Amino acid sequence: MSLILKNGTYIDINTLAFTSTDILVDETSGQLKFSADNPFTDAQISGAVTEDCSGKYIMHSFADGYQRPCLSMAFAHKEFDQHQLTYFRYLTQILWKVDDLMDEDLLYASALYAAITSAKNGTTFAVCRNESTKYIDGALNTIKKAFDEVGVTTLLSFAASQSNGFGAASKIIEANMNYMVDNQALMGIAASYLATNEILEEVVRLCRKNNRGVLINVAEDNLDQANTMRDYKRRVVSRLYESGLMDFSSSILTNANYLDEHELDLINDKPAWVAQNPYGNFQRGIMPFNSKWTEYNFMLGTDFSGASIPQCMRTAYYQSLGTENYKSSQQAFNSMNAVHNYIKINNFAGDGDNNLIVFSNPTPMTLDKSNFIKHLAYNFSNRDINMVISDGKIIVKDGTITLIDEKDALKLCTEQLKRIT
């Protein structure tokens, strides 16, 4: 079925051209047709659902370059003050505690909450990493089920880790491979210091076999660097570079907070991407955003912060202000949109032109090409989003999820949340 968005103003995110037009959204082909180009024929509009977008703006929806749905409800855990907060304490007292309780019900609820949050934030495509070491078989399908029900497309991976021994890591790798047979996916590694040479070599072999990259957390904290140097006499990126994992344009190095100049050069020498998480890292006091990343294959992600992609763009921009690596709001905007290039380059499905948001402008400023990016950097809120369209279907309307009963879904999430608080 087709959808007509009537009397709106379309913003091209590549050119920032503003066009007053009706838009015909084709669910099947993924294409958009504009009345400003050619009037719609009777055949095109027959049976189409019409939504009045008078006074509203329409643009491509957002895509999330890095998210961990399994931890979406971890916000309910203990908050540390500045003297208590260390990466190791955050790892052991929050992340590992959630993982100890993880089963199908908790993972489904966590993924459902992540999908609802994503959709309401205007995100219709999410690159996701799972790291549930206790619940393995069927875990990726559980996450996909939740996101599919809400209407958000996923690119999943399962983070192999030696934390519970090579046997458990092998099961995770096998589960990742089994999922990849019928679904778009990446291979996954938790982090360099959590991957023995045996794990690393097996993942590289499977990446080459399937011509598909890996998603791996890289130097989120200096703990990764210190332990990798101790065990493998290499810095993290040097080890990954030599292994061949960075040879794939679909490989993603997440966070990449604590790197030296040589490691930056190695990243620049390969087609792999970096996905930074400026808002989530800011929340946890881990590391300010390094705006040097805008010079690389670089995109933004939310991790499990619950933030919107524009909030991540805003954090990246704000944290560069007053530094020697200052980047403009235009460069931050380019980083926000770079994930669309990643998806296109690697031929992943689910981010076609028929993924859109319709939003209002509650400010007295008339939006145009000269001020739109500034509006995103300073004023835009997810509360301004009136409608989210994913693959031609309306998945959010007037702030409410449309494909499932949102109240029932959140009730289920609340019940599971009680287990981890």
C-alpha positions, 0 to 999 in steps of 0.5 A, a space after each residue: 500500500 502507498 502513503 501520500 504525505 500531503 502539503 509538507 516540506 521535504 528536506 534532502 539531507 545530502 543537499 539541504 534543499 527544501 521543497 514544498 511538495 506532496 510525497 508518494 511513499 511506495 512501500 514495495 519499491 522503497 522509492 519516493 515520488 514528488 508532486 513538485 516533479 510530476 503530478 501523481 496519476 490516478 493509478 498511483 494514488 488509488 488506494 493510498 493512505 493520505 496524511 496531512 503534513 501542512 506546516 511540517 517538515 519531512 526528511 530521511 529518518 535516522 540510523 544508529 551506528 552502534 547500539 546494545 539492546 541487551 542493556 537498554 534497561 541498565 539505567 535502573 542500576 546504581 549510579 556512581 558518584 565521580 569518586 566511585 566511577 571507574 570503567 571496571 566498576 561500571 563493567 562489574 557492578 552493572 553490565 555483568 550483573 545484568 548479564 548474569 540474569 539474562 534469559 530469553 524473557 529479559 532479553 526480549 523485554 530489553 530489546 523491545 524497550 530499545 526498539 520503542 525508544 529508537 522508533 520514538 527517537 526517529 531511528 528506523 535502522 540500528 546496528 546492534 551488538 548482543 553480549 549475553 553470555 548466559 543466553 546464547 542460542 536464539 538470542 539474536 532472533 529474540 532481538 530481531 523479533 522485538 525490533 521487527 514488531 516495532 518496525 525498526 530494521 537491524 544489523 546484528 552481531 554477537 560479541 564473542 568473549 573468553 570471559 566464560 572460556 573458549 567453549 562459551 565463546 565458540 557457542 557464541 560464534 556458532 550462534 552468530 554464524 547460524 543467524 547470519 545464514 538467513 539474516 544480514 549480520 556482522 560477526 562480533 568480538 567483545 573486545 581485544 582483551 577478551 579475545 584470545 588469538 584462537 577466538 580472533 583467528 576463528 572470527 577472521 576466518 569466518 569474516 573472510 568466508 562470508 565476506 562480512 566484517 566484525 563489530 568489536 569494542 575498541 579501547 573504550 577504556 585503557 583497561 583494553 589497551 593495558 591488558 592487550 599489551 600485557 597478553 599480546 605485546 601489541 596495542 589494540 588497533 595494531 593487533 586488529 590491523 595485523 589480524 585482518 579484521 579491519 580489511 572489511 568495509 563493513 567492520 566497525 570499531 566502536 568507541 575507540 576512546 584511548 588510541 595513539 597517533 599510530 593507531 589513528 594512522 592504521 585506522 585511516 589505512 583501512 576501510 573499516 569504520 569507527 562508531 563513536 558513542 559521545 552521548 553515552 560516554 558523556 553519561 558514564 564519564 568515560 571520555 570526551 568526544 575526540 573530534 578528530 574522528 570526523 576525518 575518518 570513516 566515522 559514524 555516531 551511535 547511542 550504545 544503551 544511552 536511550 539518546 536520539 541520534 541528533 542528541 549524539 550529534 549535539 554532544 559531539 559538536 558541543 564537546 569540540 567547542 573550545 578545543 584544538 580539534 573544533 569541528 563545525 556543526 556541519 561536520 557534526 551533521 555529516 557524522 550523524 548522516 555517515 551511517 547511511 553511507 555505511 549501510 549503502 556501501 555494504 549493501 544492507 537492506 532497510 534504509 531506503 528512501 521510504 524511511 522518513 520522519 515528519 516533524 514540526 518546528 515549535 520555534 519562531 525561526 523559519 527553517 531553511 538551508 542556511 539554519 537547519 543544521 543549527 536548528 538540529 544542534 540547538 533546538 530539535 527534540 524528539 518531541 517535535 517528531 509527529 510521524 516515523 515511517 519505516 520501509 513505507 509503513 507508519 510505525 510512530 504517529 503522534 508519539 505513539 507506537 502503531 504496530 504493537 500495543 505500546 502500553 502492553 509492551 511497556 508493562 512487560 518491560 516493567 515486569 522484567 525491569 524488576 528483576 535487575 533493580 
